């Protein structure tokens, strides 16, 4: 991977698809395969609005700098339709490419879904835990994490080549996917724990998260988003503080949220390990 921050995209934006027929009525899954579920008229309008909002973010509300975009999209009908709606706000000269990516597809819930059976299964998932529960004939969130992790490796290789984009261009990557795929992407990127994942709320239809380069060359949600927004998403104050460290270029090791989540004792300032009663610097 090329570590030159000048070669990194300025932003990586995660977008959930617009309202689908399945979001409106779960019975749709009993007759239509999940990947063929279409957007509703509301979902199409949401996608077009999201495109305008995302373009405003990228162009800094009218700044005509030499910005470019590259899109990655899940192969499902509702994500491809969402991309078409978003794409209305982006002239072709601003788009350097679109890649369909199967690894960011929706969590597999099995084939056709029986409404009453799925209700019982989802209630069981809440008791078992959302991350490790595997749907019968389908996937767990942990399975989705594994394939999204594989996608991230490919994404870094693409970033390393700048996606064949001119070095002077202000590059932005937009990933049009699903709620769970976006959450596990963030989990993998920021090294959040399973417990922290379980706190996260799903994105609303066509809601998006902006990961933007901070002062020290780290991506952070805190550059674009407020504390209040991140709290609403389910991030703890420790997780928010970590995002602020990334935004300001503070060494991540100085943000103690990760250590505090695993250790219930306090560290020592000495090197001999005999006295573990001194408080960790915060």
C-alpha positions as CSV (number, residue, x, y, z in Angstrom):
1,X,0.0,0.0,0.0
2,X,1.2,3.5,-0.8
3,X,1.4,5.4,2.4
4,X,1.6,8.9,0.8
5,X,-1.4,10.7,2.2
6,X,-1.5,12.8,-0.9
7,X,-2.5,9.7,-2.8
8,X,-5.4,8.8,-0.5
9,X,-9.0,9.6,-1.4
10,X,-10.2,12.7,0.6
11,X,-13.4,10.9,1.6
12,X,-14.9,7.4,1.7
13,X,-18.7,7.7,1.9
14,X,-20.9,4.8,2.8
15,X,-24.6,4.9,1.6
16,X,-27.5,2.6,2.4
17,X,-30.0,2.0,-0.4
18,X,-33.3,3.8,-0.6
19,X,-36.6,2.5,0.7
20,X,-37.3,-0.9,-0.9
21,X,-40.5,-2.9,-1.4
22,X,-39.2,-5.2,1.3
23,X,-38.7,-2.3,3.8
24,X,-42.3,-1.3,3.1
25,X,-43.8,-4.8,3.3
26,X,-41.9,-7.9,4.6
27,X,-44.2,-10.1,2.6
28,X,-42.3,-9.1,-0.6
29,X,-39.6,-11.6,0.4
30,X,-42.0,-14.5,0.2
31,X,-42.4,-14.2,-3.6
32,X,-39.4,-12.2,-4.7
33,X,-35.7,-13.2,-4.2
34,X,-34.0,-10.6,-1.9
35,X,-31.6,-9.5,-4.7
36,X,-34.5,-8.6,-7.0
37,X,-36.4,-6.5,-4.5
38,X,-36.9,-3.1,-6.1
39,X,-37.0,0.4,-4.7
40,X,-40.3,2.1,-4.0
41,X,-41.1,5.5,-5.5
42,X,-40.1,7.0,-2.2
43,X,-36.8,5.1,-2.4
44,X,-36.1,6.6,-5.8
45,X,-36.8,10.1,-4.5
46,X,-34.5,9.4,-1.5
47,X,-31.7,8.3,-3.8
48,X,-32.0,11.5,-5.9
49,X,-31.9,13.6,-2.8
50,X,-29.0,11.7,-1.4
51,X,-27.1,12.3,-4.6
52,X,-27.6,16.1,-4.2
53,X,-26.5,16.0,-0.5
54,X,-23.4,13.9,-1.2
55,X,-22.4,16.1,-4.1
56,X,-22.7,19.2,-1.8
57,X,-20.4,17.4,0.7
58,X,-17.8,16.5,-2.0
59,X,-17.9,19.9,-3.8
60,X,-17.9,21.8,-0.6
61,X,-21.2,23.4,-1.5
62,X,-20.2,24.8,-4.8
63,X,-16.4,24.9,-4.8
64,X,-15.4,24.0,-8.4
65,X,-12.2,22.2,-7.5
66,X,-11.0,19.3,-9.6
67,X,-12.9,16.6,-7.6
68,X,-13.7,13.2,-8.9
69,X,-15.7,10.2,-7.7
70,X,-15.5,6.4,-8.0
71,X,-18.5,4.2,-7.0
72,X,-18.7,0.7,-5.7
73,X,-22.1,-0.9,-5.6
74,X,-23.7,-4.0,-4.3
75,X,-25.2,-6.2,-7.2
76,X,-28.8,-6.0,-5.7
77,X,-31.5,-4.3,-7.6
78,X,-32.2,-1.8,-4.8
79,X,-28.6,-0.7,-4.6
80,X,-28.1,-0.4,-8.3
81,X,-31.3,1.7,-8.5
82,X,-30.1,3.8,-5.7
83,X,-26.8,4.4,-7.5
84,X,-28.8,5.5,-10.6
85,X,-30.7,8.0,-8.5
86,X,-27.5,9.3,-6.8
87,X,-25.7,9.4,-10.2
88,X,-28.1,12.1,-11.5
89,X,-26.2,14.6,-9.4
90,X,-22.8,13.7,-10.9
91,X,-21.7,14.7,-14.4
92,X,-19.9,11.9,-16.2
93,X,-16.7,14.0,-16.3
94,X,-16.6,13.7,-12.5
95,X,-17.0,9.9,-12.4
96,X,-13.9,7.9,-13.1
97,X,-15.5,4.5,-12.6
98,X,-18.2,2.2,-11.2
99,X,-17.5,-1.2,-9.9
100,X,-20.1,-3.8,-9.0
101,X,-18.9,-5.6,-5.9
102,X,-20.5,-8.8,-4.7
103,X,-18.8,-8.8,-1.3
104,X,-20.7,-5.8,-0.1
105,X,-24.1,-7.4,-0.8
106,X,-26.8,-7.7,1.8
107,X,-26.6,-10.3,4.6
108,X,-27.9,-13.6,3.2
109,X,-31.1,-14.5,5.1
110,X,-31.8,-17.7,3.1
111,X,-33.7,-17.9,-0.1
112,X,-37.4,-17.1,0.0
113,X,-38.4,-15.8,3.4
114,X,-41.6,-16.8,5.2
115,X,-42.9,-13.8,7.2
116,X,-44.0,-15.6,10.4
117,X,-40.8,-17.8,10.4
118,X,-38.6,-14.8,9.9
119,X,-40.3,-13.0,12.8
120,X,-39.4,-15.8,15.2
121,X,-35.9,-16.1,13.8
122,X,-35.2,-12.4,14.3
123,X,-36.5,-12.6,17.8
124,X,-34.1,-15.4,18.4
125,X,-31.2,-13.4,17.0
126,X,-31.9,-10.6,19.5
127,X,-31.5,-13.1,22.3
128,X,-28.4,-14.8,20.8
129,X,-26.6,-11.6,19.7
130,X,-26.8,-9.9,16.3
131,X,-23.2,-10.4,15.3
132,X,-22.8,-14.2,15.7
133,X,-26.3,-15.4,15.0
134,X,-26.4,-17.2,11.7
135,X,-29.7,-17.3,9.8
136,X,-30.8,-20.8,8.8
137,X,-29.5,-21.4,5.2
138,X,-28.0,-17.9,5.5
139,X,-25.2,-15.8,7.1
140,X,-24.3,-14.2,10.4
141,X,-23.0,-10.7,10.6
142,X,-19.6,-12.3,11.4
143,X,-19.8,-14.0,7.9
144,X,-20.5,-10.6,6.3
145,X,-17.6,-9.1,8.3
146,X,-15.3,-11.7,6.7
147,X,-16.2,-10.9,3.1
148,X,-16.3,-7.2,3.7
149,X,-12.8,-7.6,5.2
150,X,-11.7,-9.2,1.9
151,X,-13.3,-6.4,0.0
152,X,-11.3,-3.9,2.0
153,X,-8.1,-5.6,1.0
154,X,-9.1,-5.1,-2.7
155,X,-10.2,-1.5,-2.0
156,X,-6.7,-0.7,-0.6
157,X,-5.1,-2.1,-3.7
158,X,-7.4,0.1,-5.8
159,X,-6.5,3.1,-3.7
160,X,-2.8,2.4,-4.0
161,X,-3.2,2.8,-7.8
162,X,-5.4,5.9,-7.3
163,X,-8.0,4.1,-9.4
164,X,-6.0,5.4,-12.4
165,X,-7.1,8.9,-11.3
166,X,-4.9,11.9,-12.0
167,X,-2.7,12.7,-8.9
168,X,-4.0,16.3,-8.9
169,X,-7.7,15.2,-8.6
170,X,-9.6,15.3,-5.3
171,X,-10.7,11.7,-5.2
172,X,-13.8,10.5,-3.4
173,X,-15.0,6.9,-3.1
174,X,-18.7,6.3,-2.6
175,X,-19.9,2.8,-1.6
176,X,-23.6,2.1,-2.2
177,X,-24.5,-0.9,-0.1
178,X,-26.7,-2.1,2.8
179,X,-27.1,-1.2,6.4
180,X,-25.3,-4.2,7.9
181,X,-22.5,-4.2,5.3
182,X,-21.9,-0.5,6.1
183,X,-21.8,-1.1,9.8
184,X,-19.3,-4.0,9.6
185,X,-17.2,-2.0,7.1
186,X,-16.9,0.7,9.8
187,X,-16.3,-2.0,12.5
188,X,-13.4,-3.5,10.5
189,X,-11.9,-0.1,9.5
190,X,-11.9,1.4,13.0
191,X,-11.2,-1.9,14.8
192,X,-14.4,-1.8,16.8
193,X,-15.2,-4.8,19.1
194,X,-18.2,-7.1,18.8
195,X,-19.6,-5.4,21.9
196,X,-19.3,-2.0,20.2
197,X,-20.9,-3.3,17.0
198,X,-23.9,-4.6,19.0
199,X,-24.5,-1.0,20.1
200,X,-24.7,0.4,16.6
201,X,-28.0,1.4,15.0
202,X,-28.8,0.7,11.4
203,X,-28.5,3.4,8.8
204,X,-31.9,4.8,7.6
205,X,-32.7,4.4,3.9
206,X,-30.3,6.6,1.9
207,X,-28.5,7.8,5.0
208,X,-24.8,8.1,4.6
209,X,-21.6,8.2,6.7
210,X,-18.6,10.3,5.6
211,X,-15.1,9.1,6.5
212,X,-12.9,12.0,5.8
213,X,-9.1,12.5,6.1
214,X,-8.2,14.4,9.2
215,X,-5.2,16.6,9.9
216,X,-2.9,13.7,10.5
217,X,-3.9,11.6,7.5
218,X,-6.3,9.3,9.4
219,X,-9.9,8.8,8.2
220,X,-12.5,9.9,10.8
221,X,-16.2,10.3,11.1
222,X,-15.7,13.3,13.3
223,X,-14.4,15.6,10.5
224,X,-17.9,15.8,8.9
225,X,-20.3,14.5,11.5
226,X,-21.1,16.0,14.9
227,X,-20.9,14.3,18.4
228,X,-24.7,14.3,18.5
229,X,-25.0,12.4,15.2
230,X,-22.5,9.8,16.3
231,X,-24.2,9.3,19.6
232,X,-27.5,8.7,17.7
233,X,-25.7,6.1,15.7
234,X,-24.8,4.2,18.9
235,X,-21.2,5.2,19.2
236,X,-20.1,5.5,22.9
237,X,-18.3,8.6,24.1
238,X,-15.0,6.6,24.0
239,X,-15.5,5.7,20.4
240,X,-16.3,9.4,19.6
241,X,-13.2,10.5,21.4
242,X,-11.2,8.1,19.2
243,X,-12.8,9.6,16.1
244,X,-11.7,13.1,17.3
245,X,-8.2,11.8,17.9
246,X,-8.1,10.6,14.3
247,X,-9.5,13.9,13.0
248,X,-7.0,16.0,14.8
249,X,-4.0,13.8,14.1
250,X,-3.5,12.8,17.7
251,X,-1.7,9.5,18.1
252,X,-4.3,6.8,18.4
253,X,-2.4,5.1,21.2
254,X,-3.2,8.0,23.4
255,X,-6.9,7.4,23.1
256,X,-7.5,4.8,25.9
257,X,-11.0,3.6,24.8
258,X,-9.6,0.4,23.3
259,X,-7.5,-0.6,26.3
260,X,-10.2,0.4,28.8
261,X,-12.6,-2.0,27.0
262,X,-10.4,-5.0,27.8
263,X,-8.7,-4.3,31.1
264,X,-10.3,-3.6,34.5
265,X,-7.0,-2.7,36.2
266,X,-4.8,0.3,36.1
267,X,-1.3,0.5,34.7
268,X,2.0,1.2,36.3
269,X,4.4,4.0,35.3
270,X,7.4,1.7,36.2
271,X,8.9,-0.9,33.9
272,X,9.2,-3.7,36.5
273,X,5.6,-4.8,36.5
274,X,5.5,-5.2,40.3
275,X,3.1,-2.3,41.0
276,X,-0.1,-2.1,39.0
277,X,-1.8,0.6,41.0
278,X,-1.0,3.7,39.1
279,X,-3.7,5.3,36.9
280,X,-3.5,5.1,33.1
281,X,-2.9,8.6,31.6
282,X,-6.0,9.8,29.8
